[in-house]
Amino acid sequence: MNGLNKGIRKVEMALRWDPSPAGEPPTDLDIVAGTYLADDPRGEPAYVVHFDSRSPDGTITLHRDSTDGKGFGWDEVMTLELDRLDARYGRVLVGVVIQQRPAERTFVSVRNPAFRIREGYTVLAEDDFGTVLGATAATVAEFVRDPADGWSLQDGVQGYEDDPAAFTRIMGRLRRS
């Protein structure tokens, strides 16, 4: 790293949404993070962290998991300690998937979804999924490691129309405009 620039070190990804109206099935959104090897940054993820897993080295941790959006504040929270990731990883992609059971949903049918990514108290990115209303999943942040400058954020929401399992396999591939 050059002199004073350490890059992004530790971020918090927070996700929220309102519960489904009474009488409708619950809405379940999940944060997903995929890590990619520096020598194959657009290939298959080396590993994926989501509601039922954790990173092998403890650098990516899901602290809160909601299956219905009930509660106050942020419904799901994940911490990514980028500065602790092994040097073999050069890219981390963060996404959000909508569980498709018991009802099929897209972001247009989720009540008040939003996410926020911050480092300490500094907000790096936030959005309400308004540009991907027809999608069932979306990538929301891409962290890329530069050997000289550390980790940087390339934000931007990109929608997908895949089920959660397929999304985790393809979320890191290069997309056409």
N, CA, C and O of each residue as an XYZ file, in Angstrom:
708
protein
N       0.839     -1.179      0.000
C       0.000      0.000      0.000
C       0.877      1.233      0.000
O       1.948      1.249      0.607
N       0.416      2.264     -0.685
C       1.229      3.469     -0.721
C       1.055      4.242      0.577
O      -0.002      4.165      1.204
N       2.050      4.967      0.977
C       2.114      5.775      2.174
C       0.910      5.830      3.084
O       0.851      5.101      4.073
N      -0.056      6.684      2.771
C      -1.157      6.934      3.685
C      -2.478      6.266      3.291
O      -3.409      6.258      4.097
N      -2.591      5.715      2.099
C      -3.849      5.132      1.654
C      -3.919      3.663      2.048
O      -3.135      2.843      1.570
N      -4.858      3.343      2.918
C      -5.028      1.960      3.356
C      -6.209      1.301      2.677
O      -6.422      0.102      2.854
N      -6.977      2.039      1.911
C      -8.158      1.473      1.283
C      -9.247      1.183      2.309
O      -9.121      1.525      3.485
N     -10.294      0.559      1.850
C     -11.403      0.186      2.731
C     -10.967     -1.019      3.547
O     -10.379     -1.959      3.010
N     -11.252     -0.993      4.837
C     -10.768     -2.052      5.719
C     -11.881     -2.960      6.223
O     -11.796     -4.178      6.069
N     -12.912     -2.397      6.815
C     -13.986     -3.192      7.418
C     -15.305     -2.485      7.140
O     -15.465     -1.309      7.467
N     -16.252     -3.203      6.533
C     -17.538     -2.594      6.198
C     -18.688     -3.383      6.814
O     -18.572     -4.565      7.137
N     -19.794     -2.677      6.958
C     -21.038     -3.283      7.420
C     -22.075     -3.141      6.317
O     -22.331     -2.039      5.832
N     -22.662     -4.249      5.928
C     -23.762     -4.266      4.958
C     -25.034     -4.490      5.761
O     -25.153     -5.485      6.476
N     -25.980     -3.575      5.648
C     -27.241     -3.685      6.381
C     -28.403     -3.665      5.387
O     -28.390     -2.912      4.413
N     -29.396     -4.496      5.646
C     -30.547     -4.669      4.760
C     -31.817     -4.582      5.585
O     -31.884     -5.103      6.698
N     -32.837     -3.909      5.023
C     -34.119     -3.838      5.730
C     -35.265     -3.883      4.729
O     -35.104     -3.568      3.550
N     -36.416     -4.279      5.232
C     -37.663     -4.269      4.480
C     -38.800     -4.390      5.479
O     -38.606     -4.841      6.608
N     -39.985     -3.982      5.052
C     -41.155     -4.067      5.919
C     -41.805     -5.434      5.772
O     -41.728     -6.046      4.706
N     -42.447     -5.919      6.837
C     -43.136     -7.215      6.760
C     -44.267     -7.182      5.730
O     -44.777     -6.119      5.376
N     -44.643     -8.363      5.266
C     -45.778     -8.490      4.345
C     -47.053     -8.073      5.063
O     -47.134     -8.176      6.287
N     -48.048     -7.605      4.321
C     -49.332     -7.270      4.938
C     -49.969     -8.512      5.572
O     -49.672     -9.641      5.180
N     -50.828     -8.293      6.535
C     -51.523     -9.395      7.210
C     -52.227    -10.287      6.193
O     -52.872     -9.798      5.266
N     -52.097    -11.586      6.372
C     -52.746    -12.540      5.493
C     -51.910    -12.964      4.297
O     -52.279    -13.907      3.597
N     -50.780    -12.282      4.042
C     -49.898    -12.653      2.937
C     -48.691    -13.416      3.475
O     -48.309    -13.230      4.631
N     -48.082    -14.278      2.646
C     -46.889    -15.004      3.101
C     -45.763    -14.042      3.447
O     -45.681    -12.957      2.871
N     -44.889    -14.422      4.386
C     -43.776    -13.543      4.746
C     -42.801    -13.351      3.591
O     -42.640    -14.225      2.739
N     -42.159    -12.196      3.583
C     -41.126    -11.879      2.601
C     -39.776    -12.065      3.272
O     -39.544    -11.557      4.369
N     -38.878    -12.800      2.604
C     -37.568    -13.110      3.169
C     -36.483    -12.696      2.189
O     -36.366    -13.272      1.108
N     -35.689    -11.696      2.563
C     -34.538    -11.268      1.787
C     -33.283    -11.729      2.508
O     -33.268    -11.831      3.735
N     -32.226    -12.010      1.746
C     -30.978    -12.464      2.341
C     -29.790    -11.744      1.731
O     -29.745    -11.507      0.524
N     -28.820    -11.395      2.586
C     -27.542    -10.860      2.130
C     -26.658    -12.042      1.737
O     -26.618    -13.062      2.426
N     -25.956    -11.888      0.626
C     -25.043    -12.915      0.129
C     -23.722    -12.239     -0.228
O     -23.714    -11.185     -0.864
N     -22.611    -12.840      0.180
C     -21.292    -12.322     -0.194
C     -20.487    -13.447     -0.834
O     -20.391    -14.543     -0.281
N     -19.916    -13.174     -1.991
C     -19.070    -14.139     -2.684
C     -17.651    -13.615     -2.778
O     -17.428    -12.453     -3.119
N     -16.685    -14.483     -2.471
C     -15.276    -14.102     -2.598
C     -14.696    -14.765     -3.836
O     -15.031    -15.903     -4.164
N     -13.823    -14.038     -4.514
C     -13.236    -14.508     -5.775
C     -11.717    -14.423     -5.694
O     -11.154    -13.467     -5.162
N     -11.073    -15.446     -6.235
C      -9.614    -15.483     -6.237
C      -9.046    -14.387     -7.135
O      -9.630    -14.060     -8.169
N      -7.923    -13.828     -6.743
C      -7.294    -12.757     -7.513
C      -6.922    -13.222     -8.914
O      -6.954    -12.426     -9.852
N      -6.572    -14.486     -9.076
C      -6.190    -14.975    -10.400
C      -7.387    -15.447    -11.233
O      -7.205    -15.873    -12.373
N      -8.599    -15.381    -10.690
C      -9.812    -15.737    -11.435
C     -10.996    -14.910    -10.903
O     -11.969    -15.479    -10.409
N     -10.919    -13.574    -10.998
C     -11.914    -12.711    -10.357
C     -13.325    -12.780    -10.947
O     -14.270    -12.320    -10.307
N     -13.491    -13.332    -12.129
C     -14.816    -13.435    -12.750
C     -15.287    -14.882    -12.861
O     -16.309    -15.152    -13.491
N     -14.565    -15.798    -12.266
C     -14.927    -17.211    -12.323
C     -15.946    -17.583    -11.247
O     -16.768    -16.765    -10.834
N     -15.871    -18.811    -10.815
C     -16.740    -19.281     -9.738
C     -16.255    -18.671     -8.422
O     -15.053    -18.468     -8.245
N     -17.173    -18.376     -7.496
C     -16.715    -17.865     -6.200
C     -15.921    -18.936     -5.443
O     -16.255    -20.120     -5.496
N     -14.874    -18.508     -4.743
C     -14.099    -19.428     -3.906
C     -14.983    -19.947     -2.774
O     -14.925    -21.124     -2.419
N     -15.794    -19.062     -2.214
C     -16.820    -19.449     -1.246
C     -17.872    -18.358     -1.192
O     -17.630    -17.213     -1.572
N     -19.059    -18.745     -0.705
C     -20.186    -17.829     -0.593
C     -20.661    -17.848      0.859
O     -20.784    -18.909      1.470
N     -20.926    -16.662      1.399
C     -21.444    -16.544      2.758
C     -22.882    -16.058      2.670
O     -23.172    -15.066      2.001
N     -23.778    -16.762      3.348
C     -25.197    -16.399      3.390
C     -25.767    -16.869      4.715
O     -25.011    -17.190      5.632
N     -27.083    -16.916      4.833
C     -27.748    -17.181      6.107
C     -27.378    -18.505      6.760
O     -27.519    -18.637      7.975
N     -26.924    -19.462      6.022
C     -26.656    -20.783      6.588
C     -25.175    -21.139      6.551
O     -24.826    -22.317      6.632
N     -24.297    -20.146      6.430
C     -22.873    -20.432      6.325
C     -22.069    -19.285      6.920
O     -22.620    -18.284      7.378
N     -20.761    -19.457      6.901
C     -19.848    -18.406      7.347
C     -18.563    -18.549      6.565
O     -18.316    -19.594      5.963
N     -17.740    -17.514      6.564
C     -16.471    -17.612      5.859
C     -15.537    -18.530      6.650
O     -15.576    -18.539      7.880
N     -14.711    -19.288      5.963
C     -13.829    -20.227      6.652
C     -12.879    -19.558      7.646
O     -12.509    -20.160      8.654
N     -12.486    -18.322      7.366
C     -11.524    -17.626      8.226
C     -12.169    -16.610      9.174
O     -11.462    -15.933      9.921
N     -13.479    -16.497      9.154
C     -14.175    -15.580     10.058
C     -14.133    -14.128      9.646
O     -14.471    -13.262     10.452
N     -13.730    -13.823      8.421
C     -13.639    -12.424      7.984
C     -14.971    -11.873      7.489
O     -15.141    -10.657      7.410
N     -15.916    -12.746      7.157
C     -17.245    -12.317      6.713
C     -18.263    -13.002      7.624
O     -18.342    -14.229      7.676
N     -19.034    -12.192      8.333
C     -19.936    -12.714      9.357
C     -21.314    -12.111      9.213
O     -21.460    -10.894      9.107
N     -22.328    -12.963      9.209
C     -23.718    -12.500      9.233
C     -24.140    -12.426     10.701
O     -24.160    -13.439     11.399
N     -24.474    -11.225     11.159
C     -24.812    -11.019     12.566
C     -26.301    -11.089     12.833
O     -26.722    -11.415     13.942
N     -27.085    -10.790     11.840
C     -28.534    -10.767     12.038
C     -29.177    -11.307     10.775
O     -28.816    -10.914      9.666
N     -30.149    -12.227     10.952
C     -30.852    -12.840      9.831
C     -32.343    -12.822     10.137
O     -32.781    -13.386     11.140
N     -33.110    -12.186      9.287
C     -34.561    -12.124      9.448
C     -35.216    -12.932      8.337
O     -34.748    -12.933      7.198
N     -36.289    -13.612      8.673
C     -37.038    -14.356      7.657
C     -38.346    -13.677      7.294
O     -39.108    -14.191      6.475
N     -38.617    -12.506      7.907
C     -39.902    -11.862      7.639
C     -39.884    -10.331      7.658
O     -40.913     -9.715      7.381
N     -38.767     -9.707      7.971
C     -38.690     -8.252      7.987
C     -39.297     -7.614      9.218
O     -39.416     -6.391      9.279
N     -39.686     -8.417     10.206
C     -40.257     -7.859     11.430
C     -39.139     -7.402     12.354
O     -38.058     -7.991     12.387
N     -39.409     -6.376     13.080
C     -38.424     -5.834     13.999
C     -38.146     -4.381     13.666
O     -38.692     -3.828     12.711
N     -37.299     -3.780     14.462
C     -36.960     -2.368     14.272
C     -35.580     -2.241     13.651
O     -34.688     -3.044     13.924
N     -35.414     -1.238     12.824
C     -34.107     -0.974     12.227
C     -33.763     -1.923     11.108
O     -34.626     -2.312     10.321
N     -32.499     -2.297     11.035
C     -31.986     -3.140      9.966
C     -32.271     -4.597     10.288
O     -31.968     -5.065     11.385
N     -32.854     -5.318      9.332
C     -33.277     -6.703      9.543
C     -32.136     -7.701      9.396
O     -32.128     -8.728     10.075
N     -31.183     -7.422      8.532
C     -30.020     -8.280      8.360
C     -28.773     -7.400      8.335
O     -28.774     -6.312      7.760
N     -27.709     -7.898      8.972
C     -26.456     -7.152      9.026
C     -25.304     -8.132      8.832
O     -25.238     -9.171      9.489
N     -24.393     -7.784      7.916
C     -23.203     -8.595      7.648
C     -21.975     -7.700      7.755
O     -21.975     -6.569      7.268
N     -20.928     -8.216      8.397
C     -19.658     -7.504      8.490
C     -18.643     -8.185      7.590
O     -18.512     -9.409      7.592
N     -17.924     -7.373      6.820
C     -16.867     -7.874      5.937
C     -15.558     -7.221      6.352
O     -15.382     -6.015      6.180
N     -14.640     -8.009      6.896
C     -13.335     -7.509      7.304
C     -12.373     -7.723      6.143
O     -11.608     -8.687      6.116
N     -12.429     -6.815      5.199
C     -11.649     -6.931      3.966
C     -10.149     -6.918      4.237
O      -9.393     -7.630      3.577
N      -9.720     -6.121      5.195
C      -8.290     -6.023      5.490
C      -7.715     -7.314      6.058
O      -6.496     -7.483      6.075
N      -8.556     -8.222      6.520
C      -8.095     -9.508      7.058
C      -8.171    -10.640      6.036
O      -7.679    -11.738      6.297
N      -8.780    -10.389      4.876
C      -8.887    -11.438      3.856
C      -7.509    -11.800      3.322
O      -6.666    -10.933      3.091
N      -7.298    -13.087      3.133
C      -6.041    -13.588      2.586
C      -5.742    -12.921      1.238
O      -6.661    -12.593      0.488
N      -4.475    -12.728      0.940
C      -4.050    -12.050     -0.291
C      -4.478    -12.785     -1.557
O      -4.492    -12.183     -2.631
N      -4.826    -14.057     -1.468
C      -5.252    -14.789     -2.674
C      -6.620    -14.335     -3.170
O      -6.992    -14.637     -4.304
N      -7.386    -13.606     -2.331
C      -8.693    -13.104     -2.742
C      -8.548    -11.674     -3.252
O      -7.968    -10.820     -2.581
N      -9.080    -11.426     -4.445
C      -8.943    -10.109     -5.045
C     -10.252     -9.391     -5.281
O     -10.265     -8.236     -5.709
N     -11.365    -10.074     -5.001
C     -12.674     -9.469     -5.286
C     -13.707    -10.071     -4.338
O     -13.700    -11.274     -4.078
N     -14.588     -9.223     -3.829
C     -15.719     -9.663     -3.012
C     -16.953     -8.970     -3.558
O     -16.986     -7.748     -3.701
N     -17.962     -9.764     -3.860
C     -19.218     -9.237     -4.385
C     -20.308     -9.434     -3.339
O     -20.421    -10.512     -2.754
N     -21.112     -8.399     -3.099
C     -22.206     -8.474     -2.133
C     -23.514     -8.332     -2.883
O     -23.663     -7.461     -3.739
N     -24.459     -9.195     -2.555
C     -25.757     -9.172     -3.207
C     -26.893     -9.403     -2.231
O     -26.686     -9.674     -1.048
N     -28.091     -9.287     -2.761
C     -29.317     -9.529     -1.992
C     -30.200    -10.432     -2.835
O     -30.397    -10.182     -4.025
N     -30.734    -11.488     -2.217
C     -31.657    -12.387     -2.906
C     -32.989    -12.398     -2.182
O     -33.050    -12.258     -0.961
N     -34.048    -12.567     -2.947
C     -35.387    -12.724     -2.375
C     -35.714    -14.211     -2.416
O     -35.721    -14.818     -3.487
N     -35.982    -14.795     -1.262
C     -36.387    -16.199     -1.225
C     -37.712    -16.334     -1.979
O     -38.600    -15.494     -1.835
N     -37.838    -17.378     -2.769
C     -39.000    -17.537     -3.650
C     -40.047    -18.504     -3.102
O     -40.954    -18.900     -3.832
N     -39.940    -18.885     -1.848
C     -40.975    -19.710     -1.232
C     -41.511    -18.987     -0.020
O     -40.705    -18.384      0.689
N     -42.736    -18.989      0.272
C     -43.808    -19.731     -0.384
C     -44.410    -19.023     -1.596
O     -45.281    -19.578     -2.266
N     -43.954    -17.804     -1.883
C     -44.513    -17.070     -3.028
C     -43.378    -16.493     -3.861
O     -42.347    -16.098     -3.316
N     -43.558    -16.440     -5.176
C     -42.558    -15.825     -6.040
C     -42.669    -14.307     -5.906
O     -43.764    -13.744     -5.908
N     -41.501    -13.654     -5.788
C     -41.486    -12.207     -5.596
C     -40.337    -11.567     -6.371
O     -39.314    -12.190     -6.654
N     -40.552    -10.302     -6.696
C     -39.502     -9.445     -7.218
C     -39.431     -8.235     -6.286
O     -40.253     -8.101     -5.380
N     -38.461     -7.365     -6.503
C     -38.323     -6.218     -5.600
C     -39.543     -5.308     -5.611
O     -39.793     -4.621     -4.620
N     -40.309     -5.280     -6.692
C     -41.501     -4.436     -6.729
C     -42.540     -4.892     -5.697
O     -43.355     -4.087     -5.248
N     -42.517     -6.171     -5.319
C     -43.497     -6.683     -4.363
C     -42.978     -6.705     -2.925
O     -43.680     -7.161     -2.022
N     -41.760     -6.220     -2.707
C     -41.201     -6.130     -1.358
C     -41.485     -4.731     -0.830
O     -41.229     -3.735     -1.508
N     -42.008     -4.668      0.366
C     -42.369     -3.375      0.949
C     -41.145     -2.667      1.529
O     -40.506     -3.170      2.453
N     -40.828     -1.498      0.977
C     -39.777     -0.596      1.470
C     -38.404     -1.250      1.662
O     -37.815     -1.124      2.736
N     -37.885     -1.944      0.647
C     -36.544     -2.513      0.810
C     -35.473     -1.427      0.699
O     -35.642     -0.441     -0.019
N     -34.384     -1.624      1.412
C     -33.262     -0.689      1.337
C     -32.013     -1.364      1.889
O     -32.095     -2.298      2.687
N     -30.864     -0.878      1.452
C     -29.609     -1.337      2.025
C     -28.705     -0.144      2.256
O     -28.883      0.931      1.682
N     -27.722     -0.376      3.124
C     -26.709      0.642      3.421
C     -25.386     -0.083      3.644
O     -25.328     -1.097      4.340
N     -24.337      0.449      3.049
C     -22.992     -0.074      3.276
C     -22.187      1.065      3.877
O     -22.151      2.172      3.338
N     -21.543      0.779      4.998
C     -20.753      1.839      5.623
C     -19.466      1.275      6.208
O     -19.366      0.097      6.552
N     -18.498      2.157      6.303
C     -17.245      1.864      6.981
C     -17.193      2.803      8.173
O     -17.087      4.019      8.013
N     -17.267      2.236      9.358
C     -17.396      3.061     10.556
C     -18.708      3.832     10.469
O     -19.775      3.233     10.330
N     -18.631      5.155     10.550
C     -19.832      5.980     10.440
C     -20.004      6.574      9.044
O     -20.949      7.324      8.800
N     -19.104      6.245      8.139
C     -19.151      6.791      6.786
C     -19.976      5.890      5.884
O     -19.647      4.718      5.698
N     -21.049      6.438      5.323
C     -21.892      5.676      4.401
C     -21.205      5.662      3.033
O     -20.940      6.710      2.444
N     -20.925      4.454      2.544
C     -20.268      4.286      1.250
C     -21.277      4.122      0.119
O     -21.027      4.548     -1.009
N     -22.418      3.502      0.421
C     -23.461      3.280     -0.589
C     -24.779      3.010      0.118
O     -24.815      2.440      1.209
N     -25.873      3.437     -0.534
C     -27.217      3.105     -0.055
C     -28.181      3.219     -1.222
O     -27.974      4.014     -2.138
N     -29.246      2.409     -1.178
C     -30.168      2.355     -2.304
C     -31.464      1.697     -1.837
O     -31.519      1.081     -0.772
N     -32.522      1.845     -2.673
C     -33.823      1.258     -2.354
C     -34.281      0.233     -3.394
O     -35.454     -0.139     -3.407
N     -33.387     -0.226     -4.260
C     -33.673     -1.221     -5.296
C     -34.651     -0.710     -6.354
O     -35.210     -1.509     -7.105
N     -34.865      0.587     -6.427
C     -35.809      1.169     -7.380
C     -35.440      0.968     -8.841
O     -36.308      1.047     -9.710
N     -34.169      0.709     -9.128
C     -33.747      0.507    -10.517
C     -33.836     -0.947    -10.959
O     -33.591     -1.251    -12.126
N     -34.184     -1.857    -10.040
C     -34.245     -3.294    -10.359
C     -35.552     -3.910     -9.862
O     -35.557     -5.026     -9.343
N     -36.643     -3.195    -10.019
C     -37.922     -3.641     -9.457
C     -38.389     -5.005     -9.970
O     -39.086     -5.713     -9.244
N     -38.030     -5.396    -11.191
C     -38.450     -6.684    -11.739
C     -37.515     -7.830    -11.426
O     -37.742     -8.952    -11.878
N     -36.464     -7.569    -10.660
C     -35.452     -8.585    -10.358
C     -35.804     -9.386     -9.111
O     -36.527     -8.911     -8.235
N     -35.283    -10.603     -9.044
C     -35.444    -11.465     -7.868
C     -34.194    -11.447     -6.995
O     -34.209    -11.945     -5.869
N     -33.117    -10.874     -7.517
C     -31.845    -10.760     -6.798
C     -31.074     -9.588     -7.398
O     -31.367     -9.136     -8.505
N     -30.092     -9.109     -6.653
C     -29.290     -7.985     -7.158
C     -27.923     -7.984     -6.502
O     -27.791     -8.312     -5.323
N     -26.906     -7.615     -7.269
C     -25.615     -7.306     -6.663
C     -25.683     -5.831     -6.277
O     -26.266     -5.018     -6.994
N     -25.079     -5.498     -5.135
C     -25.161     -4.123     -4.640
C     -23.801     -3.481     -4.429
O     -23.704     -2.259     -4.325
N     -22.745     -4.293     -4.364
C     -21.407     -3.742     -4.160
C     -20.361     -4.726     -4.644
O     -20.514     -5.942     -4.527
N     -19.301     -4.168     -5.188
C     -18.147     -4.957     -5.604
C     -16.917     -4.324     -4.967
O     -16.610     -3.156     -5.205
N     -16.220     -5.111     -4.156
C     -14.986     -4.660     -3.540
C     -13.832     -5.313     -4.295
O     -13.812     -6.529     -4.487
N     -12.871     -4.492     -4.722
C     -11.745     -4.968     -5.520
C     -10.456     -4.576     -4.810
O     -10.297     -3.446     -4.349
N      -9.533     -5.549     -4.733
C      -8.246     -5.289     -4.071
C      -7.210     -4.847     -5.089
O      -7.008     -5.499     -6.114
N      -6.563     -3.741     -4.795
C      -5.419     -3.267     -5.568
C      -4.201     -3.481     -4.669
O      -4.174     -2.984     -3.543
N      -3.202     -4.206     -5.145
C      -2.047     -4.483     -4.285
C      -1.394     -3.229     -3.706
O      -0.836     -3.275     -2.610
N      -1.457     -2.124     -4.420
C      -0.822     -0.887     -3.950
C      -1.723     -0.061     -3.048
O      -1.239      0.576     -2.113
N      -3.027     -0.061     -3.313
C      -3.929      0.847     -2.600
C      -4.955      0.166     -1.703
O      -5.759      0.857     -1.077
N      -4.958     -1.144     -1.616
C      -5.922     -1.832     -0.772
C      -7.258     -1.999     -1.467
O      -7.329     -1.991     -2.696
N      -8.301     -2.148     -0.697
C      -9.651     -2.422     -1.204
C     -10.382     -1.141     -1.570
O     -10.291     -0.138     -0.862
N     -11.110     -1.184     -2.684
C     -11.953     -0.059     -3.095
C     -13.340     -0.589     -3.412
O     -13.518     -1.778     -3.678
N     -14.311      0.296     -3.380
C     -15.701     -0.053     -3.647
C     -16.106      0.424     -5.024
O     -15.873      1.574     -5.397
N     -16.718     -0.477     -5.775
C     -17.371     -0.128     -7.030
C     -18.838     -0.445     -6.802
O     -19.256     -1.598     -6.902
N     -19.618      0.587     -6.494
C     -21.018      0.338     -6.166
C     -21.883      0.409     -7.408
O     -21.417      0.754     -8.494
N     -23.112      0.088     -7.233
C     -24.067      0.070     -8.330
C     -24.926     -1.174     -8.217
O     -24.412     -2.281     -8.056
N     -26.213     -0.995     -8.299
C     -27.153     -2.107     -8.163
C     -27.410     -2.702     -9.534
O     -27.724     -1.985    -10.484
N     -27.275     -4.023     -9.631
C     -27.520     -4.719    -10.892
C     -28.446     -5.897    -10.611
O     -28.140     -6.748     -9.776
N     -29.584     -5.943    -11.311
C     -30.595     -6.955    -11.057
C     -30.378     -8.249    -11.818
O     -29.756     -8.277    -12.880
N     -30.911     -9.321    -11.245
C     -30.883    -10.662    -11.824
C     -32.278    -11.260    -11.677
O     -33.047    -10.867    -10.800
N     -32.585    -12.202    -12.536
C     -33.890    -12.860    -12.476
C     -33.706    -14.360    -12.266
O     -34.306    -15.176    -12.967
N     -32.876    -14.708    -11.299
C     -32.530    -16.100    -11.040
C     -32.956    -16.497     -9.634
O     -33.171    -15.645     -8.771
N     -33.074    -17.806     -9.417
C     -33.368    -18.283     -8.068
C     -32.111    -18.111     -7.218
O     -31.021    -17.940     -7.762
N     -32.246    -18.154     -5.894
C     -31.088    -17.893     -5.036
C     -29.877    -18.786     -5.315
O     -28.751    -18.289     -5.300
N     -30.063    -20.068     -5.564
C     -28.927    -20.966     -5.814
C     -28.209    -20.591     -7.103
O     -26.979    -20.552     -7.130
N     -28.943    -20.318     -8.157
C     -28.324    -19.926     -9.430
C     -27.631    -18.573     -9.293
O     -26.550    -18.379     -9.848
N     -28.226    -17.652     -8.575
C     -27.647    -16.323     -8.387
C     -26.253    -16.413     -7.775
O     -25.336    -15.729     -8.230
N     -26.081    -17.246     -6.751
C     -24.778    -17.331     -6.094
C     -23.706    -17.889     -7.032
O     -22.524    -17.596     -6.850
N     -24.092    -18.679     -8.020
C     -23.118    -19.214     -8.981
C     -22.741    -18.197    -10.052
O     -21.604    -18.197    -10.524
N     -23.677    -17.327    -10.446
C     -23.441    -16.446    -11.593
C     -23.243    -14.979    -11.225
O     -22.941    -14.174    -12.106
N     -23.399    -14.605     -9.970
C     -23.364    -13.195     -9.603
C     -22.044    -12.510     -9.925
O     -22.019    -11.288    -10.078
N     -20.960    -13.243    -10.031
C     -19.670    -12.648    -10.286
C     -19.251    -12.582    -11.736
O     -18.198    -12.031    -12.056
N     -20.053    -13.130    -12.605
C     -19.704    -13.125    -14.031
C     -19.875    -11.740    -14.624
O     -20.670    -10.934    -14.141
N     -19.123    -11.479    -15.671
C     -19.231    -10.222    -16.395
C     -20.589    -10.153    -17.071
O     -20.978    -11.079    -17.783
N     -21.310     -9.064    -16.852
C     -22.651     -8.888    -17.422
C     -22.584     -7.977    -18.618
O     -21.763     -7.061    -18.671
N     -23.450     -8.230    -19.582
C     -23.584     -7.322    -20.732
C     -24.467     -6.159    -20.345
O     -25.373     -6.307    -19.524
N     -24.212     -5.009    -20.926
C     -25.017     -3.816    -20.626
C     -26.390     -3.918    -21.227
O     -27.201     -3.003    -21.073
